Structure formats: structure tokens, C-alpha cells
Amino acid sequence: MVLEADIKAQLNQYMQLLENDIVIKVSVGSDAISNEMLALLEELATMSTKITVEKAPLERTPSFSVNRVGEDTGVVFAGVPLGHEFTSLVLALLQVSGRPPKVDQSVIDKIQTINGEYHFESYISLTCHNCPDVVQALNIMTVLNPNITHTMIDGAAYKEEVEDKNVMAVPTVYLNGESFGSGRMTMEEILAKLGSGLNASELANKDPYDVLVIGGGPAGASAAIYAARKGIRTGIVTERFGGQVLDTLSIENFISVKHTEGPKLVASLEEHVKEYDIDVMNLQRSSSLKKKDLFELTLENGAVLNSKTIILATGARWRNVGVPGEQEFKNKGVAYCPHCDGPLFEGKDVAVIGGGNSGIEAAIDLAGVVRHVTVLEYNQELKADDVLQKRLNSLANVTVLTNAQTTEITGTDNVNGITYKERHTGMEKHIDLQGVFVQIGLVPNTEWLDGKVECNHIGEVIVDKHGATNVPGLFAAGDCTDGPYNQIIISMGSGANASLGAFDYLIRN
């Protein structure tokens, strides 16, 4: 039996939701992955009379496709979709059977109007929490449009293929044999890359907002909900709804929720925002902000939005080391997510730059997968909690270097080493390795403001107790501000606070 009893019980409930018969075509050999795949599929077939499994030649072995009767839909799994991808399998079964995907009709319309042949391949890891979003989005597009196919490829099952294509980060997506994108992508982002996203003309001539929130993370979502509940015209413009929370694996300090994951929390935020009359403009990057009679926000696509008040909730992003080789070898050995990309470095030597909690957690996580981990910390001592340091020190395949200043990440096609300077001796040293994970904190997304609002020395927007900035009518919340702590729950609170501050400003002015 492949599935545990509790998972099988849940799956039985989902199998009752199948709309029509489906045929699973499977191509297997005599290897262990083939045996596990066949056992899983035969187990699924015992749960519903609507599922038939038959052997058939497919492009890759082992792999299987999920089809309507008499029709190849193009939904293919090259690998055993357990772990984080089990949900992708369940949803594929339901959607191919005829159960409508939970997607806005406007998005469905865009997918169905795509012309031409689009053959997607996504390289994933079963431990990657970002990969299912890409897999599920591409599967939905495949189900809705006969011109689109998608194959999910487990990198662990197809190591040679991954190495041949030089895939060093997941998810990595190929379209018609050419590199299409890497990292987490929503369906809207995929459509935008295909030329089906929002453009300036669709954003033109919008009436002015009472409150316009810039940023769609926890602070931005909270601010928009609080504003909309006041009955005032509210909009959100965001580069990526959910922000950095989308890249967070485990969340255990969101009070009242014992455990959740970033993408799941973001889905709940988005669902809550949609309960209100909030104009959400996703995948839109802000380029400049001016204060006239109204605030004028110019987007990178040229559109201009007007509002009586603005709430900045642009969040923060991973801080770069800023040394030669970092950008050149990004996704070619330089990575920022140990949970996602760690399995690709199995049996290899890697470095972690950063000795805070995130860096040491990354080193502990990687130590269970890679051959050896070297931690480089700039200061004399690690900054991580004692409990994490004790755990780290118990691992035989980890070396910690303090007083180490990274000076270069080296490589040819991929990373082949890291150079650092011993700060106490001035001596420069080099380590041969195949991967570098950067874990040195965050930097606020405020450069685009170009001095229009008062910030501190690291670019954080300075706010008062109402979330107000030095510019009347301009408020800020969350990780882009000078608040002392960056936590999801604190961002939500500061978003609510700034929204109430903006409402108070409106009724007094």
C-alpha cells in the first residue's frame, strides 16, 4: 500500500466528486519508481469505478497521463506525485473528470482564447512548496485549452535530464523545449508571460480611489479589507499578491492557527479580499508616486492611478550579498530557498551565507541532503538562537566559519566555489563547492519612491503611531516601514492601523 490510511480516507471523499470516467495511461519499467507509480495508480483505481488504468507508451518512462475517455488531455506526471505534489494529482483527477477549477471566469476566458501549440514541462522537487502552484496552474490551463499540454517532471526521478538541461532551481519551466521561467509563478504570471496579462489600456480611466494600497502581502490585504469595510472606494495594486509569504514554508506563530504554510495563508488572504468590493490589480509594478490634488501612482506599463490617500505596503525581499558571481549564477548554483532547491544538491558541497536563524535553519535542513555544508558568518559569532546552534554543532557534515567576508562566488556555467576573506587576518581563501544559499535578511522595497517620503538609513519608511508618513495622506505598513519586528501577524496589525489612520485622515480633510 502506497498511501497511508488517513490520506486514503481523505482521498476516498474526493473520489466521490469525480464527474465522469477518466483513463490513466501509464508507461512503466522494472525500476523502483515504476513499481511505486503502478502501485499508486492501481490503488487509486480501487477507490472509484470511474478510474481505469491501462498501460500505454508515453514519451517518458516512468510516467502517466490523466485523460478523458477517448481523448488525450495532455496532463502528464513523470514521477510519483506524492509529498507536496499529491494535491496536484488529486486536482488533476477531479478537473479532467469535468469538475470546474476554482478560477475566475475572466482568467478562464483568457486561457481558452490562447492560440498556437504550447507544450510545457515543469521540473520540480517533491519537497518544494512553491512547485505545486506552478504544476496546478499549468494543469488547469491544459484542461481548459486543447492547444496546451503539461508534463510535471520530478527531478529526483530524472536526474540525467535535469543535469543535461542544467536545472539547478525548482520549479523550472520549459515551453516548447526552451526555458520559460524559474521560481514560483501564479497562473496570472504565466498568462502575462504569454502576453495575456493586464495592460495599460485596461487600467486607464479608472475613477480615483479613496484608499489605494500598494502591495498585496499581509499588510496590504489587511489594509484593503479594513478600508473596504468602511464603505470607501478601495484598490490594491501589487507586483505579486501574497508577497514574500508565498515563499515561506512553515508558519507556526500565526496566533490561533497552530500550523500553516505560506501559499495556503495567501490563498486565504486572497479569498478574504474577494469578499469585499476591492479593485485588485495584480502583477503591476509601481514606478513613481507624485502628490498633487490627488496622489498620482504611475505603473511600469504607463498606466496612472489616482487616489485621495495611499498606503505603502510594498514589503521586503531577500537581501543580496552583492559580490561578483551572485547575479551571474542565480539559479545556476546560487539559491535562496533551501526547502525548494536543496534536493537538487544531493550529495554535493554547498555554502550558506548568514549565521542568523534563517541561515542556521537552512544549514540544518541542507545537512540532511547534501554532502557537506559550510556556514559563512561575517561577525565573530553566530546570531542564531542557542537551540539552533546546538543542533547545528551536533551535525558532522557542517563547518562554521566566523569572521568570514564573502568576496566572490565563482563558476563557469555553474557555481564551482566561493571566495572569502578572514576578517581577523586579511587572508583570502577559496572553497570548492557546487551551491551557495544566501540567507542574510531582508531589504525594504522602497527604492522606487526616489526620496518622495522620509526613510531611515536602510530605506525603511518612517511612520508614526497612526502609520502616517511625513507626507499628508500617505501612510505605510508592514515590512517596508521602520517597525522593529518583521512578522506576518505584526504586518497585518500595522496594515489595519494604517488603514484606520487613512480613514481618519479622509473624514478630517
C-alpha positions as CSV (number, residue, x, y, z in Angstrom):
1,M,0.0,0.0,0.0
2,V,1.5,3.4,-1.1
3,L,-1.0,5.7,0.7
4,E,-1.3,5.9,4.5
5,A,-4.7,5.1,6.0
6,D,-5.6,8.7,6.9
7,I,-4.6,10.0,3.5
8,K,-6.5,7.2,1.8
9,A,-9.7,8.1,3.9
10,Q,-9.5,11.7,2.8
11,L,-8.9,10.7,-0.8
12,N,-11.9,8.4,-0.8
13,Q,-14.0,11.5,-0.1
14,Y,-12.5,13.3,-3.1
15,M,-13.1,10.3,-5.4
16,Q,-16.8,10.7,-4.8
17,L,-16.6,14.1,-6.5
18,L,-15.4,12.7,-9.9
19,E,-17.8,13.9,-12.5
20,N,-17.1,11.5,-15.4
21,D,-14.9,8.5,-16.3
22,I,-11.2,9.0,-16.7
23,V,-8.5,6.8,-18.1
24,I,-5.0,6.8,-16.6
25,K,-2.4,5.7,-19.2
26,V,0.9,4.6,-17.6
27,S,4.3,3.8,-19.0
28,V,6.5,1.9,-16.6
29,G,9.6,-0.3,-16.5
30,S,11.0,-2.6,-13.8
31,D,12.7,0.1,-11.7
32,A,11.6,1.1,-8.2
33,I,9.9,4.3,-9.2
34,S,7.9,2.5,-11.9
35,N,6.8,-0.1,-9.3
36,E,5.8,2.7,-6.8
37,M,3.9,4.6,-9.6
38,L,2.0,1.5,-10.7
39,A,1.1,0.6,-7.1
40,L,-0.2,4.1,-6.5
41,L,-2.3,4.1,-9.7
42,E,-3.8,0.7,-9.0
43,E,-4.6,1.8,-5.5
44,L,-6.5,4.9,-6.9
45,A,-8.4,2.6,-9.3
46,T,-9.7,0.6,-6.4
47,M,-11.3,3.7,-4.9
48,S,-13.5,4.6,-7.8
49,T,-15.2,2.8,-10.6
50,K,-14.7,6.0,-12.7
51,I,-10.9,5.4,-12.9
52,T,-9.4,3.0,-15.3
53,V,-5.6,2.3,-15.5
54,E,-4.1,0.9,-18.7
55,K,-0.5,0.6,-19.9
56,A,0.5,2.7,-22.9
57,P,3.7,4.1,-24.5
58,L,4.5,7.6,-23.3
59,E,7.4,10.0,-24.0
60,R,9.0,9.2,-20.6
61,T,9.2,6.0,-18.6
62,P,8.1,6.0,-15.9
63,S,5.2,8.4,-16.3
64,F,1.4,8.5,-16.6
65,S,-1.2,10.7,-18.2
66,V,-4.7,11.6,-16.9
67,N,-7.3,11.6,-19.7
68,R,-10.9,11.8,-20.6
69,V,-12.3,8.7,-22.3
70,G,-11.2,8.7,-25.9
71,E,-9.1,11.9,-25.6
72,D,-5.5,12.6,-24.5
73,T,-5.8,15.7,-22.4
74,G,-2.1,16.4,-22.2
75,V,-1.8,16.3,-18.3
76,V,1.2,14.1,-17.6
77,F,3.1,13.2,-14.4
78,A,6.7,12.0,-14.9
79,G,7.4,10.8,-11.4
80,V,5.3,9.8,-8.4
81,P,3.3,12.9,-7.3
82,L,3.4,12.4,-3.6
83,G,4.7,14.9,-1.0
84,H,3.7,18.4,-1.9
85,E,2.5,17.3,-5.3
86,F,-0.1,14.9,-4.1
87,T,-2.7,17.7,-4.1
88,S,-1.7,18.4,-7.8
89,L,-2.6,14.8,-8.6
90,V,-6.0,14.9,-6.8
91,L,-6.9,18.2,-8.5
92,A,-5.9,16.8,-11.9
93,L,-8.2,13.8,-11.4
94,L,-11.1,16.0,-10.5
95,Q,-10.6,18.6,-13.2
96,V,-10.0,16.1,-16.0
97,S,-13.2,14.3,-14.9
98,G,-15.1,17.5,-15.5
99,R,-15.2,19.3,-12.2
100,P,-14.6,23.0,-12.8
101,P,-11.4,24.5,-11.5
102,K,-11.8,27.3,-8.9
103,V,-10.6,30.1,-11.3
104,D,-12.2,33.4,-12.1
105,Q,-14.2,33.4,-15.3
106,S,-12.1,36.2,-16.8
107,V,-9.0,34.0,-16.4
108,I,-10.7,31.0,-17.9
109,D,-11.7,33.2,-20.9
110,K,-8.1,34.3,-21.4
111,I,-6.8,30.7,-21.2
112,Q,-9.4,29.4,-23.7
113,T,-8.5,32.1,-26.3
114,I,-4.8,31.2,-26.4
115,N,-4.0,30.0,-29.9
116,G,-1.0,28.0,-31.1
117,E,0.8,24.9,-29.7
118,Y,2.1,25.2,-26.1
119,H,4.0,22.2,-24.6
120,F,5.0,23.0,-21.1
121,E,7.4,20.9,-19.0
122,S,7.9,21.8,-15.3
123,Y,10.9,20.4,-13.4
124,I,10.0,20.1,-9.7
125,S,11.1,18.6,-6.4
126,L,8.6,16.8,-4.2
127,T,9.9,18.8,-1.2
128,C,9.3,22.1,-2.9
129,H,6.3,24.1,-1.5
130,N,6.3,26.5,-4.4
131,C,6.2,23.8,-7.2
132,P,2.6,22.7,-6.7
133,D,1.3,26.2,-7.6
134,V,3.1,26.1,-11.0
135,V,2.1,22.4,-11.6
136,Q,-1.6,23.1,-10.8
137,A,-1.7,26.3,-12.8
138,L,-0.3,24.6,-15.9
139,N,-2.6,21.6,-15.4
140,I,-5.6,23.8,-15.3
141,M,-4.5,25.6,-18.5
142,T,-4.1,22.2,-20.1
143,V,-7.5,21.0,-19.1
144,L,-9.2,24.2,-20.3
145,N,-7.3,24.5,-23.7
146,P,-6.6,21.6,-26.1
147,N,-3.7,23.6,-27.6
148,I,-1.8,23.3,-24.2
149,T,0.0,20.3,-22.7
150,H,1.9,20.0,-19.5
151,T,4.3,17.4,-18.1
152,M,5.4,17.5,-14.4
153,I,8.9,16.1,-14.1
154,D,10.3,15.0,-10.7
155,G,14.0,16.0,-10.8
156,A,14.9,13.1,-8.4
157,A,13.4,10.6,-10.9
158,Y,15.0,12.2,-14.0
159,K,18.5,13.2,-12.7
160,E,20.2,12.9,-16.0
161,E,17.6,15.0,-17.8
162,V,17.9,17.7,-15.1
163,E,21.7,17.7,-15.4
164,D,21.5,17.8,-19.2
165,K,19.3,20.9,-19.1
166,N,21.3,22.4,-16.2
167,V,18.3,22.8,-14.0
168,M,19.6,24.0,-10.6
169,A,16.4,25.5,-9.1
170,V,12.8,24.4,-8.9
171,P,10.3,25.0,-10.2
172,T,11.9,25.5,-13.6
173,V,9.5,25.6,-16.6
174,Y,10.3,24.9,-20.3
175,L,7.9,25.9,-23.1
176,N,8.3,24.1,-26.4
177,G,11.8,23.0,-25.5
178,E,13.0,26.5,-24.5
179,S,13.5,27.9,-21.0
180,F,10.3,29.8,-20.0
181,G,10.8,30.7,-16.3
182,S,12.1,29.7,-12.9
183,G,10.6,30.1,-9.4
184,R,7.1,30.3,-8.2
185,M,4.6,31.6,-10.8
186,T,0.9,32.1,-10.5
187,M,-1.5,31.4,-13.4
188,E,-1.8,35.2,-13.9
189,E,2.0,35.5,-14.1
190,I,2.2,32.7,-16.7
191,L,-0.6,34.3,-18.7
192,A,1.2,37.6,-18.5
193,K,4.4,36.0,-19.9
194,L,2.3,34.6,-22.7
195,G,1.1,38.1,-23.5
196,S,-2.4,37.7,-21.9
197,G,-2.0,39.9,-18.8
198,L,-3.4,43.3,-17.9
199,N,-2.2,46.2,-20.0
200,A,-2.3,50.0,-19.5
201,S,-5.5,50.4,-21.6
202,E,-7.4,48.1,-19.2
203,L,-6.3,50.3,-16.3
204,A,-7.0,53.6,-18.0
205,N,-9.8,55.9,-16.9
206,K,-10.4,54.3,-13.5
207,D,-12.1,56.6,-11.1
208,P,-10.0,58.0,-8.2
209,Y,-9.8,55.8,-5.1
210,D,-10.3,56.9,-1.6
211,V,-7.6,54.5,-0.5
212,L,-5.1,52.9,-2.8
213,V,-2.9,50.2,-1.3
214,I,0.4,49.5,-2.9
215,G,1.4,45.9,-2.1
216,G,-0.6,42.7,-1.7
217,G,1.1,40.9,1.3
218,P,-0.4,40.6,4.8
219,A,-0.1,44.3,5.5
220,G,-1.7,45.3,2.1
221,A,-4.5,42.8,2.3
222,S,-5.3,43.8,5.9
223,A,-5.3,47.5,5.0
224,A,-7.6,47.0,2.0
225,I,-10.1,44.9,4.0
226,Y,-10.3,47.5,6.7
227,A,-10.7,50.3,4.2
228,A,-13.4,48.4,2.2
229,R,-15.3,47.7,5.4
230,K,-15.7,51.5,5.8
231,G,-17.6,51.6,2.5
232,I,-15.0,53.7,0.7
233,R,-13.5,53.1,-2.8
234,T,-10.5,50.8,-2.3
235,G,-7.9,49.4,-4.6
236,I,-4.8,47.2,-4.4
237,V,-2.0,47.4,-6.9
238,T,0.6,44.7,-6.4
239,E,3.5,43.1,-8.2
240,R,2.7,39.7,-6.6
241,F,-0.3,39.1,-4.4
242,G,0.9,37.5,-1.2
243,G,4.4,38.9,-1.4
244,Q,7.2,37.1,0.4
245,V,4.7,35.0,2.4
246,L,4.4,32.9,-0.8
247,D,8.0,31.8,-0.3
248,T,7.5,30.8,3.4
249,L,7.2,27.1,4.1
250,S,6.1,26.6,7.7
251,I,4.2,29.2,9.8
252,E,3.8,28.2,13.4
253,N,3.5,31.6,15.1
254,F,0.3,33.0,13.5
255,I,-1.8,33.1,16.6
256,S,-4.9,30.8,16.7
257,V,-3.5,28.8,13.8
258,K,-1.1,26.1,15.1
259,H,0.5,25.5,11.7
260,T,0.0,26.6,8.1
261,E,2.1,27.2,5.0
262,G,2.7,30.4,3.1
263,P,0.8,29.7,-0.1
264,K,-2.1,28.4,1.9
265,L,-2.2,31.5,4.0
266,V,-2.0,33.7,0.9
267,A,-4.9,31.8,-0.7
268,S,-7.0,32.6,2.4
269,L,-6.0,36.2,2.3
270,E,-7.0,36.4,-1.4
271,E,-10.3,34.7,-0.7
272,H,-11.0,37.2,2.1
273,V,-10.1,40.2,0.0
274,K,-12.5,39.0,-2.7
275,E,-15.3,39.1,-0.2
276,Y,-15.3,42.9,-0.5
277,D,-15.6,45.4,-3.2
278,I,-11.8,45.9,-3.7
279,D,-10.3,46.5,-7.1
280,V,-7.3,44.2,-7.2
281,M,-4.7,44.9,-9.9
282,N,-2.2,42.1,-9.7
283,L,1.2,41.8,-11.5
284,Q,1.6,45.5,-11.7
285,R,4.8,47.2,-10.7
286,S,4.8,50.8,-9.4
287,S,7.4,53.1,-10.8
288,S,6.7,56.6,-9.3
289,L,4.4,58.5,-6.9
290,K,3.5,62.2,-7.0
291,K,1.4,64.3,-4.7
292,K,-0.8,66.8,-6.4
293,D,-4.5,67.5,-5.6
294,L,-4.7,63.7,-5.6
295,F,-1.9,61.2,-5.4
296,E,-0.7,60.0,-8.9
297,L,0.7,56.5,-9.0
298,T,2.4,55.6,-12.3
299,L,2.9,52.0,-13.1
300,E,5.7,50.5,-15.2
301,N,3.3,49.8,-18.1
302,G,2.5,53.5,-18.2
303,A,-1.0,53.5,-16.5
304,V,-1.7,56.2,-14.0
305,L,-3.9,55.6,-11.0
306,N,-5.3,58.4,-8.7
307,S,-6.2,58.3,-5.1
308,K,-7.0,60.6,-2.2
309,T,-4.8,58.6,0.1
310,I,-2.1,56.0,-0.3
311,I,-1.0,53.1,1.9
312,L,2.5,51.8,1.1
313,A,2.7,48.1,1.9
314,T,5.5,47.0,-0.5
315,G,7.2,44.7,1.9
316,A,10.8,43.5,1.6
317,R,12.8,41.0,-0.3
318,W,15.8,38.8,0.2
319,R,19.0,40.8,0.7
320,N,21.7,40.1,-1.8
321,V,25.3,39.6,-0.8
322,G,26.3,42.0,-3.6
323,V,29.5,40.2,-4.7
324,P,30.7,39.2,-8.1
325,G,29.1,36.0,-9.3
326,E,25.8,36.3,-7.3
327,Q,23.6,37.5,-10.1
328,E,25.5,35.7,-12.8
329,F,24.9,32.3,-11.2
330,K,21.4,32.9,-9.8
331,N,19.5,29.6,-10.3
332,K,22.8,28.1,-11.5
333,G,24.0,27.3,-8.1
334,V,23.1,30.4,-6.2
335,A,19.8,29.9,-4.4
336,Y,17.7,31.5,-1.7
337,C,15.3,28.7,-0.7
338,P,16.8,25.6,0.9
339,H,13.4,23.8,1.1
340,C,12.8,24.2,-2.6
341,D,16.3,23.8,-4.1
342,G,18.1,21.7,-1.5
343,P,17.2,18.3,-3.1
344,L,18.9,19.4,-6.3
345,F,22.2,19.5,-4.4
346,E,22.0,15.9,-3.0
347,G,25.5,14.6,-2.4
348,K,27.2,17.9,-3.3
349,D,29.0,20.5,-1.2
350,V,27.3,23.8,-0.5
351,A,27.7,27.0,1.5
352,V,25.2,29.0,3.5
353,I,25.9,32.7,3.8
354,G,24.5,34.1,7.0
355,G,24.6,33.0,10.7
356,G,21.2,34.2,11.8
357,N,18.1,32.0,12.5
358,S,17.3,31.6,8.8
359,G,20.9,30.8,7.8
360,I,21.3,28.2,10.5
361,E,17.9,26.6,9.9
362,A,18.9,26.4,6.2
363,A,22.2,24.7,7.1
364,I,20.5,22.2,9.4
365,D,18.0,21.4,6.6
366,L,20.6,21.1,3.9
367,A,22.9,18.9,6.1
368,G,20.4,16.1,5.7
369,V,20.6,16.2,1.9
370,V,24.0,17.4,0.8
371,R,27.4,16.0,1.4
372,H,28.8,19.0,3.3
373,V,27.6,22.5,4.4
374,T,29.9,25.4,5.1
375,V,28.3,28.3,7.0
376,L,30.0,31.7,6.5
377,E,29.2,34.4,9.1
378,Y,30.5,37.9,8.8
379,N,30.6,38.7,12.5
380,Q,32.7,37.0,15.2
381,E,29.7,34.9,16.5
382,L,26.6,33.3,15.0
383,K,23.4,35.3,15.7
384,A,21.0,32.3,15.7
385,D,19.2,31.1,18.7
386,D,21.1,28.8,21.1
387,V,18.9,25.9,20.4
388,L,19.6,26.1,16.7
389,Q,23.3,26.4,17.3
390,K,23.4,23.3,19.5
391,R,21.5,21.4,16.8
392,L,24.0,22.6,14.1
393,N,27.0,21.7,16.2
394,S,25.7,18.1,16.5
395,L,26.0,17.6,12.8
396,A,29.1,16.0,11.5
397,N,28.9,17.4,7.9
398,V,28.8,21.1,8.8
399,T,31.7,23.6,9.1
400,V,31.1,27.1,10.6
401,L,33.4,29.9,9.6
402,T,33.0,33.2,11.5
403,N,34.7,36.5,10.7
404,A,34.3,35.4,7.1
405,Q,33.5,38.1,4.5
406,T,32.3,36.6,1.2
407,T,34.1,38.3,-1.7
408,E,33.1,36.3,-4.8
409,I,31.0,33.4,-6.0
410,T,33.0,31.6,-8.7
411,G,32.0,29.4,-11.6
412,T,31.9,28.7,-15.3
413,D,28.5,27.6,-16.4
414,N,27.5,26.8,-12.8
415,V,28.8,27.7,-9.4
416,N,32.1,25.9,-8.6
417,G,33.3,27.7,-5.5
418,I,33.2,30.6,-3.0
419,T,35.9,33.0,-2.1
420,Y,36.0,34.7,1.3
421,K,38.4,36.9,3.4
422,E,39.3,36.1,7.0
423,R,38.5,39.5,8.6
424,H,40.8,39.0,11.5
425,T,43.9,38.1,9.3
426,G,43.0,39.6,6.0
427,M,43.9,36.3,4.3
428,E,41.7,35.3,1.3
429,K,40.6,31.7,0.9
430,H,38.6,29.7,-1.5
431,I,36.3,26.7,-1.1
432,D,35.4,24.3,-3.9
433,L,31.6,23.7,-3.9
434,Q,28.5,23.4,-6.1
435,G,25.9,25.6,-4.4
436,V,25.5,28.8,-2.4
437,F,22.4,29.6,-0.3
438,V,22.1,33.3,0.6
439,Q,20.3,33.9,4.0
440,I,21.3,37.4,5.2
441,G,18.0,39.0,5.9
442,L,15.7,41.5,4.1
443,V,15.8,44.8,2.3
444,P,12.7,47.1,2.0
445,N,11.1,47.6,-1.4
446,T,11.2,51.4,-1.3
447,E,13.9,52.4,-3.9
448,W,11.2,53.4,-6.4
449,L,9.9,56.1,-4.1
450,D,13.0,58.1,-5.0
451,G,13.2,60.3,-1.9
452,K,9.5,61.3,-2.0
453,V,8.9,60.1,1.6
454,E,11.2,60.1,4.6
455,C,13.1,56.8,5.1
456,N,15.8,55.7,7.6
457,H,19.3,54.8,6.6
458,I,18.4,51.3,5.3
459,G,15.4,52.5,3.3
460,E,12.6,51.8,5.7
461,V,9.7,54.3,5.6
462,I,9.4,56.2,8.8
463,V,5.9,56.2,10.3
464,D,4.1,57.5,13.4
465,K,1.8,55.6,15.7
466,H,-1.1,56.0,13.1
467,G,1.0,54.6,10.2
468,A,1.3,58.1,8.8
469,T,4.5,59.3,6.9
470,N,5.8,62.8,6.7
471,V,3.6,63.3,3.6
472,P,0.0,64.2,4.4
473,G,-2.4,61.4,3.2
474,L,0.5,58.9,2.7
475,F,0.6,56.0,5.1
476,A,2.7,52.9,5.3
477,A,2.6,49.5,6.9
478,G,4.4,46.2,7.2
479,D,8.0,45.2,6.4
480,C,8.7,48.3,4.3
481,T,8.4,50.5,7.4
482,D,10.7,51.2,10.4
483,G,8.7,48.9,12.7
484,P,11.1,47.0,14.9
485,Y,10.0,43.5,14.0
486,N,9.1,41.7,10.7
487,Q,6.4,39.2,11.4
488,I,3.2,38.3,9.5
489,I,0.9,39.0,12.4
490,I,2.6,42.4,13.1
491,S,2.3,43.3,9.4
492,M,-1.4,42.5,9.4
493,G,-1.9,44.7,12.5
494,S,0.1,47.6,11.1
495,G,-1.9,47.3,7.8
496,A,-5.2,47.7,9.8
497,N,-3.7,50.5,11.8
498,A,-2.6,52.4,8.7
499,S,-6.0,51.9,7.1
500,L,-7.8,53.3,10.1
501,G,-5.3,56.2,10.0
502,A,-6.1,56.8,6.4
503,F,-9.8,56.7,7.1
504,D,-9.4,59.2,9.9
505,Y,-7.4,61.5,7.6
506,L,-10.2,61.3,4.9
507,I,-13.0,62.3,7.3
508,R,-11.0,65.2,8.7
509,N,-9.9,66.5,5.4
